[in-house]
Amino acid sequence: MTNNLKLFKKILIANRGEIAVRIIRACKELGIKTVSVYSDIEKDSLHVRLADESVCIGPANPTQSYLNIPAILSAAEITDSDAIHPGYGFLSENYHFAEACMTSGITFIGPTPENIRLGGDKAKARQIMRRKGVPVVPGSDGPVATEEMAMKAAKKTGFPIILKASAGGGGRGMRIVREEKDLEQAFYIAQREALTAFGNNELYAEEYIPEMRHIEVQIIADNKGNIIHLGERDCSIQRKHQKLIEESPSPVSTTEKFRKRIGDLGVKAARAIKYRNVGTVEFIVSPDGNIYFMEINTRVQVEHPVTEAVTGIDIIKEQIKLAAGLPLEFKQSQIRPSGHAIECRINAEDSDRFIPSPGKINFLFLPGGPGVRIDTAIYNGYVIPSQYDSLIAKLIVHGKDRSEAIVRMRRALDEFIIDGVKTTLPFHKKVFDHPDFIKGEFNTTFIEKINGSQ
Ligand code: MV4
């Protein structure tokens, strides 16, 4: 086994489920030893079986285990781990955790604590982007501390506006305000919701863009300031701010000009904040084709495999090498995306109402064949716990073009068998037969339209 001397000897993975398995696979291919951490109820989990060592870090409740900073740092110290990979969710966007790793002499595999802090302060990030010439949706310059400030911003842009929580993101804690008379009440409700959800009531205001598309750019950067992008992903198929289907390239980015424009804007946004390691710049694309910065996510994302499929780059392996201080191995001109990739998130949820459906898997058959990838940590007999996210598998297909990817996804969805729990497989089958999806004509209102408002 080769192991570049500059790389880490042992990495602790501070996560669970499919992403922990994904990270272990990358470590194995790099010749790096792995340590899994797990909660009381997860000793039979795949991430525990596949790692070289594992440490129990507490009870099932995530606040006492996967979010327990002292327990995780102790696990890293007793196993003599050089670095920690946080995955997504849990502590991945907690700058206190990134700082605590540094203080303990452990490399946090991710961006700088400063990058993470700014990514978590949406009003500030928006303000910085605006000042650095990255287009943002018309609206407030930074936070709106008072209802009067929100009204001033609204008078400039016109109604409707959307109030968003500075500490929010991913859509939680948002309020659409249709007309002037609704602003006062909406402002106080949004403040209260933000305080309850995030412990911070700060808001900012944007003009409301109806029928927007959510398109994001994968960023990859080294510690020397080299920053490039790996193309875009269209994540417009969402329900209650949960992405369900992601693809690359975006069906709207059929023109090379658009692809280059959004990719370059992603890099410009990352440069503006001296971004390091991997991250994602999310944009709103309006029906008239305007591109606006929305937020920056300072972690590896659930949907990273679609970018891996079209670029041929293993984002997790690159992330680890970059965290070890190695320089970027490619220039922008060497990134040549090929074909089309689509990911379906398979959740253990009722397919119509999206209510969690934990329980035992009685029978499992995973699809395969050309151009099919599955990232999962489930197996026959596995009991899906109720305490964690309901994502149980990611089905990723790659084809020479979007039509081949769609046919391949239908074929793979038909092969997929999960007995024992309800899943979102029937939902996905419905989408892949929908004429508007097939035409690539959809936006963030697609699911409400096909499922009826709920
Ligand atoms: C918006 C928007 C319209 N205009 N921002 C942000 C996170 C993403 N999950 C949804 N977000 C939106 N941001 C501006 N300036 C519309 C959405 C949005 C939405 C907002 C409230 C309720 C449901 C929604 C469904 C899709 C998109």
Residues whose N, C-alpha, C, O or C-beta is under 5 A from the ligand:
A	BS01	MV4	V137 I162 G170 G171 M174 E206 E207 Y208 I209 H241 T444
